[in-house]
């Protein structure tokens, strides 16, 4: 009976160590500042989920490149630019918060293009699963779910 308890504790400990190792790997990826977020799902304000495989967000140091599909409401007028949420930034200031206890990483930054300004909030789980929420000056809030990965050149 004691052998069974030791095996169960060992399995539990191994699972915990695996989660900690995944988080450490994800944390290093974020701290290095070179990763890509690929959109898998669009989540509207109403909570509707739509599959959307493809573009998302590329972060390279202090530069960002984004192309997110947009389905939702406009807050004001019509856009003269693209229907998608698209922007490129230089000298981006990221605010990062690492919750090591819960194995979560929170990033925040601002972006602008000629028509809109954006506030981007990113929640990254230890496994790399990620939610990106974009608040825009001209559109409704959009959320995207997917995963971050290392930039492969």
VOFITI-631557 format. One line per field, with one value per atom (N, C-alpha, C): residue number from 1; atom name; residue in one letter; x, y, z. Coordinates in Angstrom, 1 decimal, padded with zeros to 4 digits. Example, Ala and Ser with C-alpha at 12.3 -4.5 7.8 and 13.67 -1.06 7.14 Angstrom:
balum <- [1 / 1 / 1 / 2 / 2 / 2]
kero <- [N / CA / C / N / CA / C]
loba <- [a / a / a / s / s / s]
u <- [013.2 / 012.3 / 013.2 / 012.8 / 013.7 / 012.9]
v <- [-005.7 / -004.5 / -003.3 / -002.2 / -001.1 / 000.0]
w <- [007.8 / 007.8 / 007.8 / 007.1 / 007.1 / 007.9]
END
This chain:
balum <- [1 / 1 / 1 / 2 / 2 / 2 / 3 / 3 / 3 / 4 / 4 / 4 / 5 / 5 / 5 / 6 / 6 / 6 / 7 / 7 / 7 / 8 / 8 / 8 / 9 / 9 / 9 / 10 / 10 / 10 / 11 / 11 / 11 / 12 / 12 / 12 / 13 / 13 / 13 / 14 / 14 / 14 / 15 / 15 / 15 / 16 / 16 / 16 / 17 / 17 / 17 / 18 / 18 / 18 / 19 / 19 / 19 / 20 / 20 / 20 / 21 / 21 / 21 / 22 / 22 / 22 / 23 / 23 / 23 / 24 / 24 / 24 / 25 / 25 / 25 / 26 / 26 / 26 / 27 / 27 / 27 / 28 / 28 / 28 / 29 / 29 / 29 / 30 / 30 / 30 / 31 / 31 / 31 / 32 / 32 / 32 / 33 / 33 / 33 / 34 / 34 / 34 / 35 / 35 / 35 / 36 / 36 / 36 / 37 / 37 / 37 / 38 / 38 / 38 / 39 / 39 / 39 / 40 / 40 / 40 / 41 / 41 / 41 / 42 / 42 / 42 / 43 / 43 / 43 / 44 / 44 / 44 / 45 / 45 / 45 / 46 / 46 / 46 / 47 / 47 / 47 / 48 / 48 / 48 / 49 / 49 / 49 / 50 / 50 / 50 / 51 / 51 / 51 / 52 / 52 / 52 / 53 / 53 / 53 / 54 / 54 / 54 / 55 / 55 / 55 / 56 / 56 / 56 / 57 / 57 / 57 / 58 / 58 / 58 / 59 / 59 / 59 / 60 / 60 / 60 / 61 / 61 / 61 / 62 / 62 / 62 / 63 / 63 / 63 / 64 / 64 / 64 / 65 / 65 / 65 / 66 / 66 / 66 / 67 / 67 / 67 / 68 / 68 / 68 / 69 / 69 / 69 / 70 / 70 / 70 / 71 / 71 / 71 / 72 / 72 / 72 / 73 / 73 / 73 / 74 / 74 / 74 / 75 / 75 / 75 / 76 / 76 / 76 / 77 / 77 / 77 / 78 / 78 / 78 / 79 / 79 / 79 / 80 / 80 / 80 / 81 / 81 / 81 / 82 / 82 / 82 / 83 / 83 / 83 / 84 / 84 / 84 / 85 / 85 / 85 / 86 / 86 / 86 / 87 / 87 / 87 / 88 / 88 / 88 / 89 / 89 / 89 / 90 / 90 / 90 / 91 / 91 / 91 / 92 / 92 / 92 / 93 / 93 / 93 / 94 / 94 / 94 / 95 / 95 / 95 / 96 / 96 / 96 / 97 / 97 / 97 / 98 / 98 / 98 / 99 / 99 / 99 / 100 / 100 / 100 / 101 / 101 / 101 / 102 / 102 / 102 / 103 / 103 / 103 / 104 / 104 / 104 / 105 / 105 / 105 / 106 / 106 / 106 / 107 / 107 / 107 / 108 / 108 / 108 / 109 / 109 / 109 / 110 / 110 / 110 / 111 / 111 / 111 / 112 / 112 / 112 / 113 / 113 / 113 / 114 / 114 / 114 / 115 / 115 / 115 / 116 / 116 / 116 / 117 / 117 / 117 / 118 / 118 / 118 / 119 / 119 / 119 / 120 / 120 / 120 / 121 / 121 / 121 / 122 / 122 / 122 / 123 / 123 / 123 / 124 / 124 / 124 / 125 / 125 / 125 / 126 / 126 / 126 / 127 / 127 / 127 / 128 / 128 / 128 / 129 / 129 / 129 / 130 / 130 / 130 / 131 / 131 / 131 / 132 / 132 / 132 / 133 / 133 / 133 / 134 / 134 / 134 / 135 / 135 / 135 / 136 / 136 / 136 / 137 / 137 / 137 / 138 / 138 / 138 / 139 / 139 / 139 / 140 / 140 / 140 / 141 / 141 / 141 / 142 / 142 / 142 / 143 / 143 / 143 / 144 / 144 / 144 / 145 / 145 / 145 / 146 / 146 / 146 / 147 / 147 / 147 / 148 / 148 / 148 / 149 / 149 / 149 / 150 / 150 / 150 / 151 / 151 / 151 / 152 / 152 / 152 / 153 / 153 / 153]
kero <- [N / CA / C / N / CA / C / N / CA / C / N / CA / C / N / CA / C / N / CA / C / N / CA / C / N / CA / C / N / CA / C / N / CA / C / N / CA / C / N / CA / C / N / CA / C / N / CA / C / N / CA / C / N / CA / C / N / CA / C / N / CA / C / N / CA / C / N / CA / C / N / CA / C / N / CA / C / N / CA / C / N / CA / C / N / CA / C / N / CA / C / N / CA / C / N / CA / C / N / CA / C / N / CA / C / N / CA / C / N / CA / C / N / CA / C / N / CA / C / N / CA / C / N / CA / C / N / CA / C / N / CA / C / N / CA / C / N / CA / C / N / CA / C / N / CA / C / N / CA / C / N / CA / C / N / CA / C / N / CA / C / N / CA / C / N / CA / C / N / CA / C / N / CA / C / N / CA / C / N / CA / C / N / CA / C / N / CA / C / N / CA / C / N / CA / C / N / CA / C / N / CA / C / N / CA / C / N / CA / C / N / CA / C / N / CA / C / N / CA / C / N / CA / C / N / CA / C / N / CA / C / N / CA / C / N / CA / C / N / CA / C / N / CA / C / N / CA / C / N / CA / C / N / CA / C / N / CA / C / N / CA / C / N / CA / C / N / CA / C / N / CA / C / N / CA / C / N / CA / C / N / CA / C / N / CA / C / N / CA / C / N / CA / C / N / CA / C / N / CA / C / N / CA / C / N / CA / C / N / CA / C / N / CA / C / N / CA / C / N / CA / C / N / CA / C / N / CA / C / N / CA / C / N / CA / C / N / CA / C / N / CA / C / N / CA / C / N / CA / C / N / CA / C / N / CA / C / N / CA / C / N / CA / C / N / CA / C / N / CA / C / N / CA / C / N / CA / C / N / CA / C / N / CA / C / N / CA / C / N / CA / C / N / CA / C / N / CA / C / N / CA / C / N / CA / C / N / CA / C / N / CA / C / N / CA / C / N / CA / C / N / CA / C / N / CA / C / N / CA / C / N / CA / C / N / CA / C / N / CA / C / N / CA / C / N / CA / C / N / CA / C / N / CA / C / N / CA / C / N / CA / C / N / CA / C / N / CA / C / N / CA / C / N / CA / C / N / CA / C / N / CA / C / N / CA / C / N / CA / C / N / CA / C / N / CA / C / N / CA / C / N / CA / C / N / CA / C / N / CA / C / N / CA / C / N / CA / C / N / CA / C / N / CA / C / N / CA / C / N / CA / C / N / CA / C]
loba <- [x / x / x / x / x / x / x / x / x / x / x / x / x / x / x / x / x / x / x / x / x / x / x / x / x / x / x / x / x / x / x / x / x / x / x / x / x / x / x / x / x / x / x / x / x / x / x / x / x / x / x / x / x / x / x / x / x / x / x / x / x / x / x / x / x / x / x / x / x / x / x / x / x / x / x / x / x / x / x / x / x / x / x / x / x / x / x / x / x / x / x / x / x / x / x / x / x / x / x / x / x / x / x / x / x / x / x / x / x / x / x / x / x / x / x / x / x / x / x / x / x / x / x / x / x / x / x / x / x / x / x / x / x / x / x / x / x / x / x / x / x / x / x / x / x / x / x / x / x / x / x / x / x / x / x / x / x / x / x / x / x / x / x / x / x / x / x / x / x / x / x / x / x / x / x / x / x / x / x / x / x / x / x / x / x / x / x / x / x / x / x / x / x / x / x / x / x / x / x / x / x / x / x / x / x / x / x / x / x / x / x / x / x / x / x / x / x / x / x / x / x / x / x / x / x / x / x / x / x / x / x / x / x / x / x / x / x / x / x / x / x / x / x / x / x / x / x / x / x / x / x / x / x / x / x / x / x / x / x / x / x / x / x / x / x / x / x / x / x / x / x / x / x / x / x / x / x / x / x / x / x / x / x / x / x / x / x / x / x / x / x / x / x / x / x / x / x / x / x / x / x / x / x / x / x / x / x / x / x / x / x / x / x / x / x / x / x / x / x / x / x / x / x / x / x / x / x / x / x / x / x / x / x / x / x / x / x / x / x / x / x / x / x / x / x / x / x / x / x / x / x / x / x / x / x / x / x / x / x / x / x / x / x / x / x / x / x / x / x / x / x / x / x / x / x / x / x / x / x / x / x / x / x / x / x / x / x / x / x / x / x / x / x / x / x / x / x / x / x / x / x / x / x / x / x / x / x / x / x / x / x / x / x / x / x / x / x / x / x / x / x / x / x / x / x / x / x / x / x / x / x / x / x / x / x / x / x / x / x / x / x / x / x / x / x / x / x / x / x / x / x / x / x / x / x / x / x / x / x]
u <- [000.8 / 000.0 / 000.9 / 002.0 / 002.8 / 003.5 / 003.8 / 004.3 / 003.3 / 002.1 / 001.0 / 001.0 / 001.0 / 001.0 / 002.2 / 003.4 / 004.6 / 004.5 / 004.0 / 003.8 / 002.9 / 001.8 / 000.8 / 001.4 / 002.2 / 002.9 / 003.9 / 004.6 / 005.6 / 005.0 / 003.9 / 003.2 / 002.7 / 002.2 / 001.7 / 002.9 / 004.0 / 005.2 / 005.7 / 005.8 / 006.2 / 005.4 / 004.1 / 003.1 / 003.4 / 003.6 / 003.9 / 005.2 / 006.2 / 007.5 / 007.4 / 006.6 / 006.4 / 005.7 / 004.7 / 004.0 / 005.0 / 005.8 / 006.8 / 007.8 / 008.3 / 009.2 / 008.6 / 007.3 / 006.6 / 006.5 / 006.2 / 006.1 / 007.4 / 008.5 / 009.8 / 010.2 / 009.9 / 010.2 / 009.4 / 008.1 / 007.2 / 007.7 / 008.1 / 008.6 / 009.8 / 010.8 / 012.0 / 011.7 / 010.7 / 010.3 / 009.8 / 009.0 / 008.4 / 009.5 / 010.3 / 011.4 / 012.4 / 012.6 / 013.5 / 012.9 / 011.5 / 010.8 / 010.8 / 010.9 / 010.8 / 009.8 / 008.6 / 007.6 / 006.4 / 005.7 / 004.5 / 003.3 / 002.2 / 000.9 / 000.1 / -000.3 / -001.2 / -002.6 / -003.5 / -004.9 / -005.6 / -006.2 / -007.0 / -008.5 / -008.9 / -010.3 / -010.5 / -011.6 / -012.1 / -013.2 / -013.2 / -014.3 / -014.9 / -016.1 / -016.8 / -017.2 / -017.7 / -018.1 / -019.3 / -020.1 / -021.2 / -020.8 / -019.5 / -019.0 / -019.0 / -019.4 / -019.5 / -018.0 / -017.8 / -016.4 / -016.5 / -015.5 / -015.4 / -014.0 / -013.8 / -012.5 / -011.8 / -010.6 / -009.9 / -008.4 / -008.0 / -006.6 / -005.8 / -004.7 / -003.9 / -003.2 / -003.3 / -002.5 / -002.8 / -002.0 / -002.1 / -001.1 / -000.2 / 000.7 / 002.2 / 003.1 / 004.5 / 005.2 / 005.9 / 006.7 / 008.2 / 008.9 / 010.4 / 011.0 / 011.4 / 012.1 / 011.0 / 011.3 / 010.3 / 009.4 / 009.4 / 008.6 / 007.4 / 006.2 / 005.1 / 004.5 / 004.0 / 003.3 / 002.0 / 000.8 / -000.4 / -001.3 / -002.1 / -003.1 / -004.1 / -005.2 / -006.2 / -007.5 / -008.2 / -009.5 / -010.5 / -011.4 / -012.4 / -013.8 / -014.6 / -016.0 / -016.6 / -017.4 / -018.0 / -018.6 / -018.8 / -019.4 / -018.4 / -018.7 / -017.9 / -018.4 / -017.5 / -017.9 / -018.2 / -017.6 / -017.8 / -017.6 / -018.5 / -018.4 / -018.0 / -017.3 / -016.8 / -015.3 / -014.6 / -013.1 / -012.7 / -011.7 / -011.2 / -010.1 / -009.6 / -008.5 / -009.0 / -008.2 / -008.6 / -009.7 / -010.4 / -011.4 / -010.7 / -009.6 / -008.9 / -008.3 / -007.9 / -007.1 / -005.7 / -005.1 / -003.7 / -002.9 / -001.7 / -000.8 / 000.6 / 001.5 / 003.0 / 003.5 / 004.3 / 004.8 / 006.3 / 007.0 / 008.4 / 008.5 / 009.6 / 009.8 / 008.6 / 008.0 / 006.9 / 007.3 / 006.5 / 006.8 / 005.8 / 006.4 / 005.6 / 005.6 / 004.4 / 004.3 / 004.1 / 005.0 / 004.9 / 004.7 / 003.8 / 003.6 / 003.7 / 004.5 / 004.7 / 004.1 / 003.1 / 002.5 / 003.0 / 004.2 / 004.8 / 004.0 / 003.3 / 002.5 / 001.4 / 000.7 / -000.4 / 000.1 / 001.4 / 002.0 / 001.3 / 001.2 / 000.5 / 001.4 / 001.4 / 002.1 / 001.1 / 001.2 / 000.4 / 001.2 / 000.9 / 001.6 / 000.5 / 001.0 / 000.1 / 000.9 / 000.4 / 001.0 / 000.0 / 000.4 / -000.4 / 000.1 / -000.8 / -000.4 / -001.3 / -000.8 / -001.6 / -001.3 / -002.4 / -002.2 / -002.8 / -002.9 / -003.4 / -004.9 / -005.7 / -007.1 / -007.5 / -006.8 / -007.2 / -006.0 / -006.4 / -005.5 / -006.0 / -005.1 / -005.4 / -004.7 / -005.4 / -004.8 / -004.9 / -003.7 / -003.6 / -003.2 / -004.0 / -003.8 / -003.6 / -002.5 / -002.2 / -002.0 / -002.7 / -002.6 / -002.0 / -000.9 / -000.2 / -000.1 / -000.7 / -000.6 / 000.8 / 001.1 / 002.4 / 002.6 / 001.6 / 001.7 / 001.9 / 001.7 / 001.8 / 000.5 / -000.6 / -001.9 / -002.1 / -002.7 / -002.7 / -004.1 / -004.4 / -005.6 / -005.1 / -005.5 / -005.2 / -006.5 / -006.6 / -007.8 / -007.4 / -008.1 / -007.8 / -009.0 / -008.7 / -009.6 / -009.2 / -010.2 / -009.9 / -010.7 / -010.2 / -010.9 / -012.1 / -012.1 / -013.2 / -014.0 / -013.7 / -014.3 / -014.7 / -015.5 / -015.8 / -014.6 / -014.6 / -013.5 / -013.6 / -012.4 / -012.3 / -011.3 / -011.5 / -010.6 / -010.2 / -009.0 / -008.5 / -007.8 / -008.0 / -007.4 / -006.4 / -005.3 / -004.4 / -003.2 / -002.0 / -000.8 / 000.4 / 001.3 / 002.6 / 003.6 / 004.5 / 005.6 / 006.8 / 007.9 / 009.2 / 009.2 / 009.8 / 009.9 / 010.9 / 010.5 / 011.4 / 011.8 / 013.1 / 013.5 / 014.0]
v <- [-001.2 / 000.0 / 001.3 / 001.3 / 002.4 / 002.7 / 001.6 / 001.7 / 002.4 / 002.1 / 002.7 / 004.2 / 004.6 / 006.0 / 006.7 / 006.1 / 006.7 / 006.9 / 006.0 / 006.1 / 007.2 / 007.3 / 008.4 / 009.8 / 009.8 / 011.1 / 011.4 / 010.4 / 010.6 / 011.1 / 010.5 / 011.0 / 012.4 / 012.7 / 014.1 / 015.1 / 014.7 / 015.5 / 015.7 / 014.6 / 014.7 / 015.6 / 015.6 / 016.4 / 017.9 / 018.1 / 019.5 / 020.0 / 019.2 / 019.5 / 019.8 / 019.0 / 019.3 / 020.6 / 021.0 / 022.3 / 023.4 / 023.2 / 024.3 / 024.5 / 023.4 / 023.4 / 024.1 / 023.8 / 024.4 / 025.9 / 026.3 / 027.7 / 028.4 / 027.8 / 028.4 / 028.6 / 027.7 / 027.8 / 028.9 / 029.0 / 030.1 / 031.4 / 031.5 / 032.8 / 033.3 / 032.4 / 032.7 / 033.2 / 032.6 / 033.0 / 034.4 / 034.7 / 036.1 / 037.1 / 036.7 / 037.6 / 037.9 / 037.0 / 037.2 / 038.2 / 038.3 / 039.3 / 039.0 / 037.7 / 037.3 / 036.1 / 036.4 / 035.3 / 035.7 / 034.7 / 035.0 / 034.4 / 035.1 / 034.6 / 034.3 / 033.0 / 032.6 / 032.5 / 033.2 / 033.2 / 031.8 / 031.2 / 030.0 / 030.3 / 031.2 / 031.5 / 033.0 / 033.5 / 034.8 / 034.7 / 035.5 / 035.5 / 036.9 / 037.0 / 038.3 / 038.8 / 040.0 / 040.5 / 039.7 / 039.1 / 038.3 / 036.9 / 036.6 / 035.2 / 034.2 / 034.6 / 033.7 / 033.4 / 032.1 / 031.7 / 031.3 / 031.8 / 031.5 / 031.0 / 029.9 / 029.5 / 030.5 / 030.8 / 031.8 / 031.4 / 030.5 / 030.1 / 031.0 / 031.5 / 032.3 / 033.4 / 034.6 / 035.7 / 036.0 / 036.9 / 037.3 / 038.4 / 038.1 / 039.1 / 038.6 / 039.4 / 039.1 / 040.2 / 039.7 / 040.6 / 040.3 / 041.3 / 041.2 / 042.4 / 042.1 / 043.1 / 044.2 / 045.4 / 046.5 / 046.8 / 045.9 / 046.1 / 045.1 / 045.5 / 044.6 / 044.7 / 043.6 / 043.6 / 042.8 / 043.3 / 042.7 / 042.7 / 041.6 / 041.4 / 040.5 / 041.0 / 040.2 / 040.4 / 039.3 / 039.4 / 040.1 / 040.9 / 041.6 / 041.3 / 040.9 / 040.7 / 041.4 / 042.4 / 043.0 / 044.4 / 045.2 / 046.5 / 047.6 / 048.6 / 049.8 / 050.8 / 051.4 / 052.4 / 053.8 / 054.1 / 055.4 / 055.2 / 055.8 / 055.9 / 054.7 / 054.9 / 053.8 / 053.9 / 052.8 / 052.9 / 053.2 / 054.0 / 054.2 / 053.2 / 052.5 / 051.5 / 050.1 / 049.1 / 047.7 / 047.3 / 046.2 / 045.7 / 045.0 / 044.4 / 043.7 / 044.7 / 044.3 / 045.1 / 044.9 / 046.0 / 045.9 / 047.1 / 046.8 / 047.9 / 047.3 / 048.3 / 048.1 / 049.1 / 048.7 / 049.7 / 049.6 / 050.7 / 050.7 / 051.3 / 050.9 / 051.4 / 051.2 / 050.1 / 049.7 / 049.5 / 050.1 / 049.9 / 048.8 / 047.7 / 046.6 / 046.7 / 046.5 / 046.3 / 044.9 / 044.2 / 042.8 / 042.5 / 041.5 / 041.1 / 039.6 / 039.0 / 037.6 / 037.0 / 036.2 / 035.6 / 034.1 / 034.0 / 032.7 / 031.6 / 032.1 / 031.1 / 030.5 / 031.3 / 030.8 / 030.4 / 030.6 / 030.3 / 031.1 / 032.4 / 033.2 / 034.5 / 034.9 / 036.1 / 037.1 / 038.3 / 039.4 / 040.4 / 040.8 / 041.8 / 042.9 / 044.1 / 045.2 / 046.1 / 046.7 / 047.7 / 048.5 / 049.6 / 050.5 / 050.5 / 050.7 / 050.8 / 051.8 / 052.5 / 053.4 / 053.2 / 053.5 / 053.6 / 054.9 / 055.2 / 056.5 / 056.7 / 055.6 / 055.8 / 055.4 / 054.6 / 054.1 / 054.1 / 054.0 / 053.6 / 052.4 / 051.6 / 050.3 / 050.1 / 049.4 / 048.9 / 047.4 / 046.8 / 045.3 / 044.7 / 043.7 / 043.0 / 041.5 / 040.9 / 039.6 / 038.8 / 037.6 / 036.7 / 035.4 / 035.0 / 033.8 / 032.8 / 031.6 / 030.6 / 029.9 / 029.1 / 028.5 / 027.5 / 027.0 / 026.1 / 026.8 / 028.1 / 028.9 / 029.2 / 028.7 / 029.0 / 030.5 / 031.3 / 032.7 / 033.3 / 034.4 / 035.2 / 036.6 / 037.2 / 038.6 / 039.3 / 040.4 / 041.2 / 042.6 / 043.1 / 044.4 / 045.3 / 046.4 / 047.5 / 048.6 / 049.1 / 050.0 / 051.3 / 052.4 / 053.7 / 053.7 / 052.8 / 052.8 / 051.5 / 050.5 / 049.2 / 048.7 / 047.7 / 046.9 / 046.1 / 045.7 / 044.9 / 043.5 / 043.1 / 041.7 / 040.9 / 039.6 / 038.7 / 037.6 / 037.2 / 036.1 / 035.1 / 033.8 / 032.7 / 032.0 / 031.5 / 030.8 / 030.4 / 030.5 / 030.0 / 030.8 / 031.1 / 031.7 / 030.7 / 031.0 / 030.1 / 031.0 / 030.3 / 030.9 / 031.3 / 032.5 / 033.0 / 032.1 / 031.5 / 030.7 / 031.4 / 031.6 / 032.4 / 031.5]
w <- [000.0 / 000.0 / 000.0 / 000.7 / 000.8 / -000.6 / -001.4 / -002.7 / -003.6 / -003.5 / -004.3 / -004.0 / -002.7 / -002.4 / -002.9 / -002.8 / -003.3 / -004.9 / -005.6 / -007.0 / -007.3 / -006.6 / -006.8 / -006.6 / -005.5 / -005.2 / -006.2 / -006.7 / -007.7 / -009.0 / -009.4 / -010.6 / -010.5 / -009.3 / -009.0 / -009.1 / -008.5 / -008.5 / -009.9 / -010.7 / -012.0 / -012.9 / -012.7 / -013.4 / -013.0 / -011.8 / -011.3 / -011.9 / -011.9 / -012.5 / -014.0 / -014.7 / -016.1 / -016.3 / -015.5 / -015.7 / -015.4 / -014.4 / -014.0 / -015.2 / -015.8 / -016.9 / -018.1 / -018.4 / -019.5 / -019.3 / -018.0 / -017.7 / -017.8 / -017.4 / -017.5 / -018.9 / -019.8 / -021.2 / -021.8 / -021.5 / -022.0 / -021.5 / -020.2 / -019.6 / -020.3 / -020.6 / -021.3 / -022.7 / -023.4 / -024.7 / -024.7 / -023.7 / -023.6 / -023.2 / -022.3 / -021.9 / -023.0 / -023.9 / -025.1 / -026.1 / -026.0 / -026.8 / -028.3 / -028.7 / -030.1 / -030.2 / -030.4 / -030.6 / -031.5 / -031.9 / -032.7 / -032.1 / -032.2 / -031.7 / -032.9 / -033.1 / -034.2 / -033.7 / -034.4 / -034.0 / -034.4 / -033.4 / -033.7 / -033.6 / -032.7 / -032.5 / -032.3 / -032.8 / -032.5 / -031.5 / -030.5 / -029.5 / -029.5 / -029.9 / -029.9 / -028.5 / -028.4 / -027.1 / -026.5 / -027.4 / -027.0 / -026.6 / -026.8 / -026.4 / -027.5 / -028.7 / -029.8 / -030.3 / -030.5 / -031.0 / -032.4 / -033.2 / -034.6 / -034.9 / -035.6 / -035.9 / -036.9 / -036.6 / -037.5 / -037.5 / -038.3 / -038.3 / -039.2 / -038.7 / -039.6 / -038.8 / -039.3 / -038.8 / -037.4 / -036.8 / -035.5 / -035.1 / -034.3 / -033.8 / -033.8 / -034.3 / -034.3 / -033.4 / -032.4 / -031.6 / -031.8 / -032.2 / -032.4 / -031.6 / -030.4 / -029.6 / -029.3 / -029.7 / -029.4 / -030.6 / -031.6 / -032.8 / -032.8 / -033.2 / -033.4 / -034.7 / -035.2 / -036.5 / -036.2 / -036.6 / -036.3 / -037.5 / -037.6 / -038.6 / -038.0 / -037.4 / -036.8 / -037.6 / -037.9 / -038.5 / -037.6 / -038.1 / -037.3 / -037.7 / -036.7 / -036.9 / -035.7 / -035.9 / -034.7 / -035.1 / -034.1 / -034.3 / -034.3 / -035.1 / -035.2 / -034.1 / -033.4 / -032.4 / -033.0 / -034.1 / -034.8 / -036.3 / -037.0 / -038.5 / -039.2 / -040.3 / -041.1 / -041.2 / -041.5 / -041.6 / -043.1 / -043.2 / -044.6 / -044.8 / -043.8 / -043.9 / -044.1 / -043.7 / -043.9 / -042.9 / -043.3 / -042.3 / -041.2 / -041.4 / -040.3 / -039.4 / -038.2 / -037.3 / -037.6 / -038.2 / -038.7 / -038.1 / -037.6 / -037.2 / -037.1 / -037.2 / -037.1 / -036.1 / -035.1 / -034.2 / -034.1 / -033.8 / -033.4 / -032.0 / -031.4 / -030.0 / -029.1 / -029.1 / -028.3 / -026.9 / -026.0 / -024.5 / -024.0 / -023.6 / -023.1 / -021.5 / -021.0 / -019.5 / -019.3 / -018.5 / -018.3 / -016.8 / -016.5 / -015.1 / -015.1 / -014.3 / -014.3 / -012.9 / -013.0 / -011.9 / -011.8 / -011.2 / -011.2 / -010.4 / -009.4 / -008.6 / -009.5 / -010.3 / -011.1 / -012.5 / -012.8 / -014.1 / -015.2 / -015.0 / -016.0 / -016.3 / -017.5 / -017.9 / -018.5 / -018.1 / -018.6 / -019.3 / -020.6 / -021.3 / -021.7 / -021.8 / -022.2 / -023.0 / -024.1 / -024.9 / -025.7 / -026.2 / -027.0 / -028.4 / -029.3 / -030.7 / -031.4 / -032.5 / -033.3 / -034.8 / -035.6 / -037.0 / -037.4 / -038.7 / -039.0 / -038.7 / -038.5 / -038.2 / -036.8 / -036.1 / -034.8 / -033.8 / -032.5 / -031.5 / -030.8 / -030.3 / -029.7 / -028.4 / -027.5 / -026.3 / -026.4 / -026.2 / -026.4 / -025.1 / -024.7 / -023.4 / -023.8 / -023.3 / -023.6 / -022.4 / -022.3 / -021.2 / -021.7 / -021.2 / -021.6 / -020.5 / -020.7 / -019.7 / -019.8 / -018.8 / -018.8 / -020.0 / -020.5 / -021.7 / -023.0 / -023.0 / -024.3 / -024.8 / -024.3 / -024.7 / -024.4 / -025.3 / -025.1 / -025.5 / -024.8 / -025.2 / -025.4 / -026.6 / -026.9 / -027.0 / -026.2 / -026.2 / -026.7 / -027.7 / -028.3 / -028.2 / -027.5 / -027.4 / -028.4 / -029.2 / -030.2 / -030.0 / -030.6 / -030.5 / -031.5 / -032.4 / -033.5 / -033.6 / -032.8 / -033.0 / -031.6 / -031.6 / -030.4 / -029.9 / -028.7 / -028.1 / -028.7 / -029.1 / -029.7 / -028.9 / -028.8 / -028.2 / -029.1 / -029.0 / -029.9 / -029.0 / -029.3 / -028.6 / -029.6 / -029.0 / -029.8 / -029.0 / -029.6 / -028.9 / -029.4 / -028.4 / -028.9 / -029.2 / -030.1 / -030.5 / -030.8 / -030.8 / -031.1 / -032.6 / -032.9 / -034.2 / -034.9 / -036.0 / -036.8 / -038.1 / -038.3 / -039.5 / -040.5]
END
